[in-house]
Every structure is written in C-alpha cells, then in structure tokens.
Amino acid sequence: MTEPLVSRMRSFGTTIFAEMSALAVRTGAINLGQGFPDTDGPAAMLDHAVRAIHSGANQYPPGPGVPELRQAVSEHRLEHYGLAYDPAGEILVTVGATEAVAASILALCEPGDEVVAFEPYYDSYAASIALAQARLVGVTLRPDGGRFAFDPDELRAAITPRTRVILVNSPHNPTGTVFTREELTLIAELCREHDLVAVTDEVYEHLTFDGVGHVPLATLPGMRERTVMISSAGKTFSVTGWKTGWICAPAPLVSAVQTVKQFLTFTASAPWQTAVAHGLRHERAWVAALRDSLQDKRDRLMAGLSAAGFEVFRPAGTYFVQTDIRPLGFDDGVALTRRLPELAGVVAIPTQVFYEHAERGRHFVRFAFCKKDEVIDEAVTRLKRLSG
C-alpha cells in the first residue's frame, strides 16, 4: 500500500463494535451495542449444519459457492421479488455481507472515483472505499416526520463526473429507515442518468415492521442490469456468526466481484452454506415469527427509552433504535457511551462514528433490541438512572 493509503487505514483504528463489546465484557454491562441476537436460529437449520459437518462437507467448497445455496438464493429472489438470477453466473456466495460490500467496491472503483453513501453508514463502508483509494461522499439522513430521510437536492448535488457507485443500505443501519418507493425511484433515476452502479446492502430485507415492505432497488425499471444486490443469512436467521452472504447481479458484475473475492477469502463455510439453503427454502414461518417478535421487542425498548428520558425515533426495520441524548443533558454520544457502563450498566453505540460529518450525529446513540425481553427490561431499568 502507498504511504497515504497506509495513513488513511490507520486512522480507522479499532471498530466501535469491538471497543464497545470489549467494554461490556470488562464492566459486566448489558450489551445493547453490537447487533447480534442472544437466541439461536431455527433448530432444523442448525441440525442441517451439524449433519453437513458429520457428512464430510468440511473442505473447500466451490469458489462461487455451494451450488445448492446459489440455487436456493435464485429461487428466493424470484419468489419474493420477481427477479430472475442465473445461479451459474449471476450469484456469488461471500463471507457475509461485509465481504460482499468490500469486494464490490474494490471491483468497481478505481483510485480517485467517488462513492455516494447515506450517512450515518455502517463503518466498514468507509474502510472499503478507502482500500479502493476512492472517496466517500456522504448524503446525510436527517430526522423528518419521525423517520430519517435524505434531501433529494443534496443527493443530486453529491453526484459528480467522478461518481462511480451509489451505496444504498435499506433497511438502513443504524437509523432503522426503510427507503420508500419514491426515494428509491429518485436513486434509480440518478443511476440511469449518470450511468452509475448501485451496490445495495439489504441484509435486513425480511426484518421490517408495521406492515412496511422492503422494495429492492433492482426491481425498479432499468436497475437490475446496474445493481449489485447483497444480502446474507446472519440477520434473517439469527446466525450472525455464520458469516454467509451473497450477491446477485448481472454476470459481468459478478465476475468482477469474484475476481476480487478470490484473493480475499476465495471461499468458506461449506456446512453453513448447505444449511442456509435449507433455511431459504423451508424456514419462512420461522422468519415471520422472528419479525413479529422483533417488532414487539422494538416497542418494548422504545417505551423504556422514552421513559428513561431519551428522544426516540421509531425504526421501520433492522435491530436498532436511534435516540437523541440531548433531553437527558448530554450532547456527545462518544463521551456518553464510554461512561454509560459506569452510569447505568449498559453499553450502546455512538452514532456519530458512522458519519463523514461527525458533528451531524454527535447527539445520537443507537441501541439494539435483538435481545431477550428480560435483558431489555433490565437494561431499561438501569438506564432510568440517567434521569433519576
């Protein structure tokens, strides 16, 4: 790596998730920071993985992914969204969505290119863009009518002759926003007008609430041929540790991403891949029950956070509730979350670390609700100390 790139990568340091999870372990605080469930996925799917291990599926699977999983992903895309992808050349299995995003950005961007992303954004986006020696251009999501939304004019202004990719995360982490069809239509229009590729992170596609539906950008006119559609099993089936994801895209884009991926991990997780194929085909009812359960947990945590004095924003999807800490007399999320184990015995994530313009998110803190009810209740009881 060149010296400027080495310097840029050093600036990222340890991820906020590692820092806050370590803080939870060190202090014994309740971890409402990192988004992982404290219960397992569907038993039949777990059993399928165990059988795969004992049946000898423990060596390198094919680089593009186990054929059974690629076929299951193809069936899933067609059934849910009416999108037809050829499992032989338009689907690539990855080590989670994080690798899928990184490999896509590295494949599609040259040094000096620009990537438009909506801030706050998942922290690996900025690192992936830096590794490609490209430039991240943030378009800010701001509170608007109880949800976070972007200014259409700001998005239009963010696109320049150097823009190569628009990176779209919906349902959105960390705000919980699910982009509307109107918002996605504008993004699609800009992609077509400026000949851009969309990389879409859709890992929370099945975890939306209050009847809000997820609309994949690739389903809009003219977008299938210019979209790298990313999802994974981790959130859908509560197996975040399996790190099994995939991309769906036209064959030339898949080939470009696979060219990069082969020098990152080449392949991984053969037993998990066959188990996830089972999940996609046979665990629809389990996923629906998970979604309903998470909606109840969201409401439970929101009520508790409001009672504790936070301003709370209602998420339409994901694992997370976004809060404004200023009603409690705090204005710096990083400072508060580093003290929160001492003040209240709880760990959360400061949202400002997910912004290109950190000052715009300085007063927001994210809490995860993908936990057992008793864990949420105890965390809320502790957080009430802040206003006591």
Secondary structure by P-SEA (a helix, b strand, c coil): ccaaaaaaaaaacccaaaaaaaaaaaacccccccccccccccaaaaaaaaaaaaacccccccccccaaaaaaaaaaaaacccccccccccccccccaaaaaaaaaaacccccbbbbbccccccaaaaaaaaacbbbbbbbbcccccbbbbcaaaaaaaccccccbbbbbcccccccccccaaaaaaaaaaaaaabbbbbbbccccccccccbbbbbccccccccccccccccccccccccccccccccccaaaaaaaaaaaaaccccccaaaaaaaaaaacccaaaaaaaaaaaaaaaaaaaaaaaaaccbbbbbccccbbbbbccccccccaaaaaaaccccccbbbbccccccccccccccbbbbbccccaaaaaaaaaaaccccc
